Amino acid sequence: MNKQLGTGATERGQALPLAPPPSAVRPVGEPPAQPRFATRRWIILAIAALLLAAAGAIWWSVGGEAVVRYETAPVTTGGIARGINATGTVNPELTIIVGTYVSGVIQELTCDYNTQVKRGQICARIDGRPYQSIVDQAKANLAVARAQLEKDKASLAYAKVAFERLATLVETKAVSKDAYDSASSEYQQAQAQITFDEATIQQRQAVLDAAQVNLDYTKITSPVDGTVVSRNVTIGQTVAASFQTPTLFLIATDLTKMQVDANVSESDIGGVRQGNKATFTVDAYPKRIFEGTVTQVRQSPQTVQNVVTYDVVVSVTNPDLALKPGLTAATRILVDQRSDVLRVPNQALRYVPTGSAIRDSVQPRIWVLRDETPTPVQVVTGLDDDEFTEIAEGDLKAGDKVIVAEARGNSGKARASVPRPRL
């Protein structure tokens, strides 16, 4: 047997392998552990790549040539118009509501949509037989009253003769005083009866007239010349006028004269005046612009969902009948305008060069490109609209180039000097 001489050696002097420490033993099938220095190497490489990319970007932005391109617009002379926008409805200038005073069944209908009617033309008839019977009864009562008057006139004539005869006899004392007084009373009563009969005739005549009016109301006539724009009844329909007059027709007096009832908000109503010019468009003719004039600014406010608006009436002629009642109109009302004034685009008042220390000022500044250098110019502005602003005062003239925007870029070449804004 070999005798152990020491750790890891045999008797013959040959070295034996040492047992691995417990921590070095790995289970079967587990991949060998990666060295720590490999992970650190990948981290270092990633950081280096990021640094190189940042350095390239800095060189591109700083080391390259900064190119500034200014977008300019010329100072011009022309007109400026300030307006407010509102939505309204196209309506005829005057629309007549035709109703009925009496109740009954529609027996005849002679007017329809778009019918051209004249004043007094019959558009419908209500069954008038019940009202005709009332008229006939009133006529009979009037005839009775007139006959009674004739009878009482005869009685008055007899009473008068009897009274006069007794008046002669009483003087000779041929008849008693009592007989004379009785004849006098009968004569006075006959006179009063005549007055009563005449009043009764007037009363019966008034009843007859009222019955005739109701009979006449069974004929529904047009009160004006115009066009029927709405019909709300049909033949055989029963209309009742007990508590509220039913609407049978709507008649527009003249469709060649229309108006737009525009709803203007309370924030804009202060600038609207009678006589202001207005333009509007409708969806039916999107490429056509209609022109009108403000004829009325109504003082009655309308509140819908806490939004207060006022009705502004814009009158417009409609010779070709292109505008129809009820169309929605997108209206623009001109509240102020200037002609032949010096003006600049609105973008010029909002532009400030990059890197400029001039940002805010009590008075507006405009940047003008002079000798390829942005130069600020103090101005006093006037009227403005959605596109231009009037220049009332300032070192500007027609043809000057005002800056409205800028664009910056790098050419990748050696850095060159760029004109700085002139302060």
C-alpha positions in Angstrom: 0.0 0.0 0.0 1.1 3.5 -0.6 1.7 5.5 2.4 0.7 9.1 2.5 3.7 11.3 3.1 1.9 14.6 3.0 -1.0 16.5 1.5 -1.4 15.8 -2.2 1.7 13.4 -2.4 2.1 9.6 -2.4 4.9 7.5 -1.2 6.5 7.4 -4.7 6.6 11.2 -4.8 3.7 11.6 -7.3 1.3 14.5 -6.7 -2.4 13.8 -6.3 -5.1 16.3 -7.3 -6.5 18.4 -4.5 -10.3 18.3 -3.8 -12.1 21.5 -5.1 -13.6 23.8 -2.5 -17.3 23.4 -2.0 -18.0 26.8 -3.6 -16.4 25.8 -6.8 -18.6 22.8 -7.3 -21.5 23.6 -9.9 -24.4 21.3 -10.6 -24.4 19.2 -13.7 -25.9 21.0 -16.7 -25.4 24.6 -15.5 -23.4 26.8 -17.9 -20.1 28.1 -16.7 -20.2 31.5 -15.0 -19.0 34.5 -17.2 -16.1 36.4 -15.9 -17.0 39.8 -14.3 -14.6 41.7 -16.5 -16.6 40.8 -19.6 -19.8 42.5 -18.3 -17.8 45.6 -17.3 -16.4 45.7 -20.8 -19.8 45.9 -22.5 -20.9 48.6 -20.1 -17.8 50.7 -21.0 -18.3 50.2 -24.7 -22.0 51.4 -24.4 -21.0 54.5 -22.5 -18.3 55.3 -25.0 -20.8 55.0 -27.9 -23.2 57.4 -26.2 -20.3 59.9 -25.7 -19.3 59.6 -29.3 -22.9 60.3 -30.5 -23.2 63.3 -28.2 -19.9 64.7 -29.3 -21.0 64.3 -33.0 -24.3 66.1 -32.3 -22.5 68.9 -30.5 -20.0 69.3 -33.3 -22.8 69.3 -35.9 -24.7 72.0 -34.1 -21.8 74.1 -32.9 -19.1 73.4 -35.4 -21.3 73.5 -38.5 -22.4 76.6 -40.2 -25.6 78.1 -38.8 -27.9 79.1 -41.6 -30.8 81.5 -40.9 -33.5 81.9 -43.4 -36.0 84.7 -42.8 -39.5 84.7 -44.2 -40.6 88.2 -45.1 -43.7 89.9 -46.3 -43.9 93.3 -47.9 -45.5 96.4 -46.3 -48.5 97.3 -48.5 -51.3 99.8 -48.7 -54.9 98.8 -49.0 -58.1 98.4 -47.1 -58.8 96.9 -43.7 -62.2 95.9 -42.5 -63.1 94.7 -39.0 -66.1 92.5 -38.7 -67.9 90.2 -36.3 -69.3 86.7 -37.1 -72.7 85.5 -36.3 -75.2 82.8 -37.3 -78.7 83.6 -38.3 -81.8 82.5 -40.2 -83.1 83.8 -43.5 -86.8 85.0 -43.2 -89.2 87.1 -45.3 -89.4 90.7 -44.1 -93.1 90.3 -43.3 -94.9 87.1 -42.8 -98.7 87.2 -42.1 -100.3 84.5 -40.0 -103.7 83.6 -41.4 -106.0 82.0 -38.8 -109.7 81.5 -38.2 -112.1 83.3 -36.0 -114.8 80.7 -36.0 -114.8 76.9 -35.5 -115.9 74.3 -38.0 -115.0 71.8 -40.6 -112.8 72.8 -43.6 -115.1 72.3 -46.6 -113.0 73.8 -49.3 -109.3 74.5 -49.8 -108.1 76.7 -52.7 -104.5 77.7 -51.6 -101.5 75.5 -51.2 -97.7 75.9 -50.8 -96.2 78.5 -53.1 -99.6 79.8 -54.2 -99.5 83.5 -55.3 -102.4 85.1 -53.7 -104.1 88.6 -53.9 -105.6 90.6 -51.1 -109.2 89.3 -50.5 -108.7 86.0 -52.3 -110.5 83.1 -50.7 -108.0 80.4 -49.6 -110.4 78.1 -47.7 -114.0 77.7 -46.6 -115.4 76.5 -43.3 -118.8 74.8 -43.4 -121.1 77.8 -42.9 -124.5 76.0 -42.5 -124.6 76.4 -38.7 -123.8 80.1 -39.0 -126.2 80.6 -41.9 -129.1 79.3 -39.7 -128.1 81.8 -37.0 -128.2 84.6 -39.6 -131.7 83.4 -40.8 -133.0 83.4 -37.2 -131.6 86.9 -36.6 -133.3 88.2 -39.7 -136.6 86.7 -38.6 -136.3 88.3 -35.2 -135.6 91.6 -36.9 -138.6 91.3 -39.1 -140.8 90.6 -36.0 -139.4 93.7 -34.3 -140.2 95.9 -37.4 -143.7 94.5 -37.6 -144.2 95.3 -33.9 -143.1 98.8 -34.6 -145.7 99.2 -37.3 -148.5 97.9 -35.0 -147.5 100.2 -32.2 -147.5 103.1 -34.6 -151.1 102.4 -35.4 -151.9 102.3 -31.7 -150.1 105.6 -31.2 -152.2 107.2 -33.9 -155.5 106.0 -32.3 -154.3 107.1 -28.8 -153.4 110.5 -30.2 -156.9 111.0 -31.8 -158.7 109.9 -28.6 -156.6 112.2 -26.5 -157.3 115.2 -28.7 -161.0 114.5 -28.7 -161.3 114.2 -25.0 -159.2 117.3 -24.5 -162.0 119.3 -26.4 -164.8 117.6 -24.5 -163.2 118.2 -21.1 -163.3 121.9 -21.7 -167.1 121.8 -22.0 -167.3 119.4 -19.1 -168.9 116.8 -21.4 -166.5 114.1 -20.1 -165.0 113.7 -16.7 -161.5 114.7 -15.8 -160.6 111.1 -15.1 -161.4 110.0 -18.7 -159.2 112.8 -20.0 -156.3 111.7 -17.8 -156.7 108.1 -18.9 -156.6 109.1 -22.6 -153.5 111.2 -21.9 -151.7 108.2 -20.2 -152.5 105.9 -23.1 -151.2 108.4 -25.6 -147.9 108.7 -23.7 -147.5 105.0 -23.4 -148.0 104.6 -27.1 -145.2 107.1 -27.7 -142.9 105.2 -25.4 -143.8 101.9 -27.1 -142.6 103.4 -30.4 -139.3 104.3 -28.8 -139.0 100.8 -27.3 -139.8 99.2 -30.7 -137.1 101.3 -32.4 -134.5 100.2 -29.8 -135.6 96.6 -30.2 -135.0 96.9 -33.9 -131.5 98.2 -33.4 -130.8 95.4 -31.0 -132.0 92.7 -33.4 -130.1 94.4 -36.2 -126.9 94.2 -34.2 -127.5 90.5 -33.6 -128.0 90.0 -37.3 -124.8 91.8 -38.1 -122.8 89.7 -35.6 -124.3 86.5 -37.1 -123.4 87.8 -40.6 -119.8 88.5 -39.5 -119.4 85.0 -38.2 -120.8 83.7 -41.4 -118.4 85.8 -43.4 -115.5 84.5 -41.3 -116.2 81.0 -42.7 -114.5 82.3 -45.8 -110.7 82.3 -45.1 -109.2 85.1 -47.2 -105.7 86.5 -47.7 -105.2 89.9 -46.1 -102.3 90.8 -48.3 -100.7 90.1 -51.7 -98.0 87.5 -51.3 -96.9 83.9 -51.4 -98.2 81.0 -49.3 -95.1 79.6 -47.5 -97.0 77.3 -45.2 -100.3 75.4 -45.1 -101.4 73.7 -41.9 -104.9 72.4 -42.7 -106.5 69.9 -45.1 -110.0 69.3 -46.4 -112.3 67.7 -43.8 -110.2 68.9 -40.8 -112.1 70.4 -37.9 -110.6 73.6 -36.5 -111.5 74.9 -33.1 -111.1 78.6 -32.3 -112.3 78.5 -28.7 -109.2 79.4 -26.7 -106.5 80.0 -29.3 -106.7 81.0 -32.9 -105.4 78.1 -35.0 -102.9 79.0 -37.8 -104.1 77.9 -41.2 -101.6 79.6 -43.5 -98.4 81.6 -43.5 -98.2 84.2 -46.2 -95.0 86.1 -47.1 -95.7 89.5 -48.5 -92.7 89.8 -50.8 -90.1 87.1 -51.2 -87.9 89.5 -53.2 -87.1 91.3 -49.9 -85.6 89.0 -47.2 -83.9 89.5 -43.9 -81.4 87.6 -41.8 -82.1 87.5 -38.1 -78.5 87.1 -36.8 -77.8 86.2 -33.2 -74.9 88.5 -32.1 -73.2 87.7 -28.7 -73.2 90.3 -25.9 -69.4 90.8 -26.3 -69.8 92.0 -29.9 -73.1 93.8 -29.8 -71.5 97.1 -28.7 -69.9 97.6 -32.1 -73.0 97.0 -34.2 -74.9 100.0 -35.5 -77.8 100.5 -37.9 -76.5 101.0 -41.4 -73.5 98.6 -41.0 -72.7 96.6 -44.1 -72.9 92.8 -43.8 -72.2 89.8 -45.9 -73.3 86.2 -45.5 -73.3 82.8 -47.1 -75.7 79.9 -47.0 -75.0 76.2 -47.5 -77.3 76.1 -50.5 -74.8 78.4 -52.4 -71.4 78.0 -50.7 -69.5 80.0 -53.4 -71.9 82.9 -53.4 -71.6 85.9 -51.1 -74.8 87.9 -50.4 -74.7 91.5 -49.3 -77.0 93.3 -47.0 -77.4 96.2 -44.5 -78.2 96.2 -40.8 -81.6 97.8 -40.5 -82.4 97.0 -36.8 -80.6 96.1 -33.6 -83.3 94.8 -31.3 -83.0 95.6 -27.6 -84.6 92.3 -26.5 -81.9 89.8 -25.2 -82.2 86.1 -25.7 -80.6 83.8 -23.1 -80.0 80.2 -24.0 -77.9 78.1 -21.6 -76.5 81.2 -20.0 -75.4 82.7 -23.3 -76.9 86.1 -24.1 -77.4 87.1 -27.7 -79.2 90.0 -29.5 -81.2 89.8 -32.7 -79.6 91.9 -35.4 -81.7 92.3 -38.6 -79.9 92.4 -41.9 -82.0 93.3 -44.9 -81.1 91.9 -48.3 -82.7 92.0 -51.7 -83.6 88.6 -53.3 -84.6 89.4 -57.0 -83.8 85.9 -58.3 -85.6 84.2 -55.3 -82.4 82.3 -54.5 -82.8 82.8 -50.8 -85.4 80.5 -49.2 -87.1 81.1 -45.8 -85.4 79.1 -43.1 -81.9 78.9 -44.6 -79.0 79.2 -42.1 -76.8 82.1 -42.8 -73.1 82.5 -41.7 -73.1 86.3 -41.3 -70.2 88.8 -41.1 -71.1 92.3 -40.0 -68.6 95.0 -40.8 -68.3 97.3 -37.8 -65.3 99.4 -39.0 -63.1 99.8 -42.1 -60.3 101.8 -43.5 -59.2 102.3 -47.1 -55.8 103.1 -48.6 -53.8 102.7 -45.3 -50.3 101.3 -44.6 -50.7 97.8 -43.4 -48.6 94.7 -42.4 -49.5 91.1 -41.9 -50.6 90.2 -38.4 -47.8 87.6 -38.1 -45.2 90.4 -38.2 -46.4 91.8 -34.9 -46.0 88.4 -33.2 -42.5 87.6 -34.5 -39.4 88.0 -32.3 -35.9 86.8 -33.6 -34.3 83.9 -31.7 -31.8 85.1 -29.2 -33.2 88.6 -29.1 -33.3 90.4 -25.8 -36.3 92.5 -26.9 -39.4 90.5 -26.0 -42.0 92.7 -24.5 -42.6 96.4 -25.0 -45.3 98.9 -24.2 -45.6 99.7 -27.9 -45.6 97.1 -30.6 -42.3 96.4 -32.4 -41.9 95.1 -35.9 -38.7 93.5 -37.2 -37.7 94.7 -40.7 -35.0 93.0 -42.7 -32.6 95.7 -43.7 -29.2 94.9 -45.2 -30.0 91.2 -44.4 -30.1 92.1 -40.7 -33.3 92.1 -38.5 -33.9 95.6 -37.3 -36.7 96.5 -34.8 -39.0 99.4 -35.6 -41.3 101.0 -33.1 -44.8 101.5 -34.5 -48.3 102.6 -33.5 -51.0 100.3 -34.7 -54.6 101.2 -35.8 -57.4 99.0 -37.1 -56.8 95.3 -37.5 -58.7 92.4 -39.0 -58.1 88.7 -39.4 -55.2 89.3 -41.8 -53.7 92.8 -41.6 -53.0 95.5 -39.1 -52.9 99.2 -39.8 -49.7 101.1 -39.1 -50.6 104.6 -38.0 -47.1 105.7 -37.1 -43.6 104.3 -37.5 -40.5 104.2 -39.7 -42.1 102.0 -42.3 -43.0 102.6 -45.9 -44.7 100.5 -48.6 -42.3 97.9 -50.0 -40.3 97.3 -46.8 -39.8 93.7 -45.9 -41.1 92.8 -42.5 -40.1 89.4 -41.0 -42.9 87.0 -40.2 -40.9 83.8 -39.4 -37.5 82.3 -39.5 -35.9 78.9 -40.1 -32.5 77.7 -38.8 -30.3 74.9 -40.0 -26.6 73.6 -40.3 -24.8 73.1 -43.6 -22.1 70.8 -42.1 -19.2 73.1 -43.2 -17.0 75.3 -41.2 -18.9 77.7 -38.9 -19.6 81.0 -40.4 -20.7 84.3 -38.8 -24.5 85.0 -38.8 -25.8 88.6 -38.6 -27.1 89.2 -35.1 -30.3 91.2 -34.7 -29.7 94.9 -34.6 -30.9 96.3 -31.3 
